[in-house]
Amino acid sequence: MLYDDKKCYLIGYLIIYKDTPPEGLTDKIQVLVSFVTYQLMSRIMISSYLDRIYTLSFNICGYETKSTIPNWSLERVNEYRQFTDLDILSLVNMSTSVVNVRKTEFRVGDEIIVDIVLYNGRGERATVGGDMLRVWLREITLKASVAGYVIDHGNGSYTGIVKAMWAGNPELMFAIGNTKEHIGIYMNVVQKYGVITFLKAGFKNKNLTENTLCSVVPNIPDVTLYCNFTAHNFNMSFFCGKPKILTCADWSVYERTDIHSCNKKHDLIFRRYRYMKKSITFVDVSKRIVTARHPQVSCRDITRTVTWHTTNPTGYFYNGQWQSLICKSIIQWEYTHYLKCLKNHPVLMTGDSTTRNWFVPLARLLRLNITDGRLEIKDKALHTFAEATTEGLYLSWAPHEIPFYSLEQNKDNFRSVASRIDALPSNKSAIVILHWFGHLTRTTPQQYRDHVRSAKEAVLRLLERSPNSDIFIKGPHSFTYDIFLEPFDYISEVYKQILYEEFRDLHHSVYFIDQWDATVGNENVNIHPEYPFFNEMMLNFVFSHIC
């Protein structure tokens, strides 16, 4: 369908620079705005107030886009939970499934369409959807990659779409991220036992010690009596087995275990039948244009709302550098630039070791010495708390609440994310980076929502007393290391939806930073991304919105 690019561009420009759209726009115009923004600036979904824009865009313009943050994943939980057991041959199989690309010659900017029909280990065609699939392009010699997306038709067939972002001969890749059976059984297990991997509490009184298993619900095998530590976990549920000799009041330390709540059969399948990938073909992308057009809008000039409504791909790697398709970064990863930006603005990062891996290079760039947290008790896991200060500069990092899978740690070292936000001063505009993913993928969506909701209330309090503060949420990232049991492809979609819902009324005040596309495209394996200078590139992109 043809439409007026200039007219839509003008409207799109207005919306980008304002948190509310001009009055009088029809639904059709709202859809066109989103498309022209992609075509003329970057691939951004602008309309924060029109949740059905993606369906309308296909009906009106004949083109289907993929939102970075889905709005359907939670609704499918009950469908997935119908799977309570499985046999290996019933799983969709990489070797028997049929994957075809419609053509192999393209120009930069073209979409590469992949037709996928899944078959199980018996050679039987799948008749229902639900399996989580991936497509992406990579060209190792150019250090280039870009993630695509997959449309589930609900009948065992899928359509993969990935955009050619550079000229060359990239390799088209396909993977089965998680099977529907893996997702369903996993969700049933965590719903029953609270976590996929139990935690452990240590009790001590004089020379007597005891250990018991813990979870977020009072349902642990072979445990009948419980200590309720919910109040100690800032009203987020937490229960441990009651010691046989000591009392609940003797709880002193807390740590991770490798004891899983699923049975050995499911444990094996969760590890072995996930992230199965293969090469489909090489494609030829014409060299008339070397790379796709980059956005000319500075990240400082886009509204926070825009970051919640991006579409795939949010960017791509070329020559080992991240090229955002959302906005243009103008800040350099240099001491003088960051000193000017961050002086007299306290920076708080919370989450897990992936945000700590942002904290450390930033502290080094600013020539700060990292010290132990002032409020924490020294123990085996003290390295999980850190501060870096000098005159006019203050950085701090701390983990989120339990469940947190760490080395043995004093129970009093954990504070709520909300309490750390509340401790920020009122007379200075703070910078806060929040993250919840890796550790919390081992529990239920409701537990995740409880953590997010608690921090959100503190964010509201911060913005009330310090309205010029900048808040960022670091989204989930992909990691495929086979020691993990969690169906990350599905859980990431669920958790992004929860973040979207819980912060819906703050989209105009909080930035969302997508990490999924970058880590799918570069085939990240470990929970700590190992792509050269990945953390610095992503962190620089974050600060480009405010510096």
SVG drawing of the C-alpha trace seen along z (x, -y; Angstrom):
<svg xmlns="http://www.w3.org/2000/svg" viewBox="-9 -20 51 62">
<polyline fill="none" stroke="black" stroke-width="0.4" points="0.0,0.0 1.3,-3.5 1.2,-6.3 2.5,-9.9 6.0,-9.6 6.5,-13.3 3.2,-13.7 3.9,-10.8 7.5,-11.9 6.2,-15.3 3.8,-13.7 6.4,-11.2 8.9,-14.0 6.3,-15.8 5.6,-12.7 9.3,-11.9 9.9,-15.3 6.8,-15.3 5.5,-12.7 1.9,-13.1 0.9,-13.0 -0.9,-15.8 -4.6,-15.8 -6.9,-14.5 -4.8,-11.7 -6.7,-8.8 -5.8,-5.2 -4.6,-4.8 -2.3,-7.8 -0.9,-6.4 0.1,-3.3 1.7,-5.2 3.7,-7.3 5.4,-4.2 6.3,-3.0 7.7,-6.3 9.8,-6.6 11.4,-3.3 11.9,-4.2 13.2,-7.7 15.0,-7.7 15.1,-4.4 13.0,-1.5 11.0,-2.9 7.4,-2.2 6.2,-5.6 2.6,-5.1 2.6,-4.4 -1.1,-4.8 -2.1,-2.3 -1.3,1.2 -2.9,2.8 -0.7,0.9 1.1,4.0 -2.1,5.8 -3.3,2.6 0.0,2.1 -0.3,5.5 -4.0,4.9 -3.5,1.4 0.0,1.4 0.5,5.1 3.6,5.4 4.0,7.1 6.5,5.7 7.8,7.3 7.7,5.2 10.7,5.5 8.4,5.9 5.5,8.4 2.1,8.1 0.9,11.7 3.5,13.9 1.8,14.0 -1.5,14.9 0.0,18.1 1.3,19.4 -1.8,21.6 -1.5,23.0 2.1,24.0 1.2,25.5 -0.9,28.2 2.4,29.9 3.2,32.0 5.5,34.6 7.1,35.7 9.1,38.2 12.1,37.1 10.7,38.2 7.7,35.9 10.0,32.8 10.4,30.8 13.6,31.9 16.2,29.8 17.2,32.5 13.6,33.4 12.2,29.9 12.0,28.0 13.5,24.6 13.5,22.7 14.5,19.2 12.4,17.7 15.3,16.2 19.0,15.7 19.8,12.4 19.0,9.1 19.9,5.4 20.7,3.7 17.5,3.0 15.6,6.0 13.8,8.5 14.9,12.1 11.9,14.3 12.3,17.8 9.5,20.5 9.8,23.0 7.7,26.2 8.6,28.1 8.6,31.9 9.2,34.1 11.7,36.9 9.3,39.4 9.1,37.3 5.5,36.2 4.6,32.6 3.9,30.3 0.2,29.2 0.4,26.6 2.7,23.6 4.5,22.5 8.1,23.4 10.4,20.4 12.5,20.0 15.3,17.6 16.7,16.4 19.6,14.1 22.4,13.1 26.1,13.3 29.2,12.5 32.2,13.5 34.8,11.8 33.0,8.5 32.3,8.9 28.7,8.3 25.4,9.8 21.8,8.9 18.8,10.6 15.5,11.2 12.2,12.4 9.8,15.3 6.1,15.3 4.2,18.3 1.2,19.3 -0.1,21.6 -0.1,24.7 3.5,25.9 4.6,23.5 6.5,20.3 7.8,17.4 11.2,15.9 12.1,12.4 15.5,10.8 16.7,7.6 19.8,7.4 21.7,4.5 25.1,4.7 26.5,5.6 28.3,8.9 27.6,12.7 26.1,13.2 25.1,16.6 21.5,17.1 21.1,18.9 18.2,20.7 17.7,22.0 15.1,23.7 15.5,21.7 13.0,23.5 10.5,26.2 6.9,25.7 7.2,28.8 10.3,27.4 8.4,24.1 5.3,25.9 7.0,28.3 9.3,25.7 6.5,23.3 4.6,26.1 7.7,27.0 8.4,23.4 4.7,22.8 4.7,25.8 8.0,25.4 8.6,21.6 12.1,22.0 13.8,24.3 16.9,24.4 16.6,24.3 18.5,21.9 20.0,22.7 19.9,21.0 22.6,21.5 21.6,21.3 24.2,20.8 24.1,20.5 27.5,20.6 29.2,23.8 26.1,25.4 25.1,25.0 22.4,26.4 21.4,25.9 18.0,26.1 16.7,25.6 14.7,22.5 12.3,21.3 9.8,18.5 6.9,20.8 6.5,23.2 6.7,26.3 10.1,28.1 10.4,31.9 10.7,33.6 10.1,30.4 7.1,30.0 7.9,27.1 9.1,23.7 10.6,20.4 8.8,17.6 11.4,15.0 9.2,12.9 9.4,9.8 13.2,10.0 13.0,10.1 11.1,6.8 7.7,8.5 8.7,10.6 7.9,14.2 10.8,16.4 10.6,19.6 13.3,22.0 13.0,25.3 12.9,25.0 16.1,26.4 15.6,29.4 17.6,28.2 18.1,24.4 15.4,21.9 14.4,19.6 15.9,16.7 19.3,18.4 19.3,17.7 22.7,16.2 23.8,16.9 22.3,17.6 23.7,19.2 23.0,20.9 22.7,24.7 22.8,27.0 19.7,28.9 16.9,28.7 13.2,29.0 12.6,30.8 13.2,34.6 16.4,36.0 14.6,36.7 13.4,33.2 16.8,31.8 18.5,33.7 16.0,32.6 16.1,29.0 19.9,29.0 20.1,31.0 17.1,29.9 17.5,26.2 19.2,23.7 19.6,26.1 21.0,24.1 22.1,24.7 23.1,22.7 20.4,22.4 22.3,20.8 24.5,17.9 22.8,15.0 24.1,12.4 23.5,8.8 24.3,6.3 27.2,3.8 25.4,0.7 25.1,-0.5 27.6,0.8 25.3,0.6 21.8,-0.5 21.1,-4.1 21.7,-5.0 19.3,-7.3 20.2,-10.9 18.2,-11.7 20.4,-12.1 19.6,-9.8 19.4,-12.9 16.5,-14.1 14.2,-11.1 11.6,-10.8 11.7,-8.1 8.4,-6.8 10.1,-5.9 12.4,-3.4 9.4,-1.3 8.1,-1.0 11.0,0.1 10.8,2.9 13.2,5.5 16.0,5.0 17.0,2.4 20.5,2.4 23.2,4.6 26.9,5.2 29.3,4.2 33.1,4.1 32.6,5.2 30.7,2.0 27.1,1.8 25.0,-0.3 21.8,-1.4 18.7,-1.8 16.9,-3.7 19.0,-6.8 22.5,-8.3 25.0,-8.2 27.1,-11.4 29.0,-10.8 32.5,-9.2 33.7,-6.6 36.3,-9.1 37.1,-10.4 36.4,-14.0 33.0,-13.4 31.8,-11.2 33.3,-13.4 31.3,-16.4 28.1,-14.4 28.2,-12.5 29.8,-15.0 27.4,-15.8 24.9,-13.1 25.0,-10.0 24.8,-6.8 23.2,-3.7 23.2,-0.3 21.3,2.6 20.7,6.2 23.2,8.9 26.7,9.5 25.8,8.2 25.1,4.7 28.2,5.0 30.1,5.6 28.8,2.2 29.7,0.6 33.4,1.8 34.4,0.3 32.5,-2.9 34.4,-3.3 37.7,-2.6 36.9,-5.1 36.3,-7.7 39.6,-6.7 37.8,-5.7 38.9,-3.1 36.3,-0.4 35.7,0.3 33.5,2.5 30.0,1.3 30.0,-0.8 26.8,0.8 27.6,4.4 29.1,7.0 32.4,8.5 31.9,12.1 32.7,14.5 30.4,12.7 31.3,9.1 32.6,8.5 28.9,8.3 28.7,4.8 30.8,1.9 31.1,-1.8 33.4,-4.2 33.7,-7.8 35.7,-10.9 34.9,-14.6 31.8,-15.2 31.5,-11.5 29.6,-8.7 28.9,-5.3 27.4,-2.3 26.3,1.2 24.2,3.7 22.2,6.9 18.5,7.2 16.6,9.1 16.4,12.8 16.2,15.1 19.8,14.2 22.2,17.1 25.5,16.1 28.3,17.5 27.6,17.7 26.5,14.3 25.4,12.7 21.6,12.5 21.7,8.8 23.7,7.8 20.6,7.9 18.7,4.7 15.8,4.0 16.3,2.2 13.6,-0.2 15.6,-1.1 18.7,-1.8 16.7,-4.1 15.2,-5.8 18.7,-6.4 19.6,-8.6 19.8,-12.3 17.0,-14.8 19.1,-17.7 20.9,-16.0 19.5,-14.5 20.4,-10.8 21.0,-8.3 19.6,-4.9 20.1,-1.7 17.8,1.2 18.0,4.8 16.1,8.0 16.7,11.2 19.3,14.0 18.6,15.0 14.9,14.3 14.4,16.5 14.5,19.4 11.3,18.3 7.7,17.5 6.4,14.5 4.5,13.3 7.7,13.2 9.3,11.2 6.4,8.8 6.7,8.3 10.4,7.3 9.6,4.9 6.6,3.4 8.5,2.7 11.2,0.8 8.7,-1.0 7.2,-2.6 10.6,-3.8 11.1,-5.3 7.9,-7.2 9.2,-8.6 12.5,-9.5 10.9,-11.4 8.7,-13.2 11.6,-14.6 14.2,-14.7 12.2,-15.1 15.2,-15.5 16.6,-12.1 17.2,-9.7 15.9,-6.1 17.0,-3.2 15.8,0.4 18.3,2.8 16.2,5.4 16.9,9.2 19.8,10.5 20.3,13.8 22.7,16.5 22.7,20.1 25.2,21.8 24.0,25.4 24.4,25.5 21.2,23.6 17.7,25.2 15.6,22.1 13.7,21.5 15.2,18.0 13.6,17.2 10.1,17.5 10.9,16.1 12.5,13.0 9.3,12.3 7.2,12.7 9.5,10.5 9.6,7.7 5.9,7.7 5.8,7.4 8.2,4.5 6.1,2.8 2.9,3.3 4.3,2.2 6.0,-0.9 3.1,-1.7 2.3,-5.0 6.0,-5.9 7.0,-5.3 7.4,-9.1 9.9,-9.1 11.8,-5.9 14.1,-4.5 13.9,-0.9 17.2,0.5 16.8,3.5 19.7,6.1 18.0,9.0 18.6,8.2 22.3,7.6 23.0,10.8 20.9,13.0 22.7,11.6 26.2,12.1 25.3,15.6 26.2,14.8 26.7,18.0 27.6,17.0 25.5,15.1 28.3,12.5 28.5,11.3 32.0,12.0 31.8,10.0 34.8,7.6 33.9,4.4 30.3,5.3 29.6,3.8 31.3,0.6 29.3,0.3 26.0,0.9 26.8,-1.4 27.9,-4.1 24.6,-3.8 22.7,-4.1 24.5,-7.3 24.1,-8.7 20.5,-9.4 21.4,-11.9 25.0,-13.0"/>
</svg>
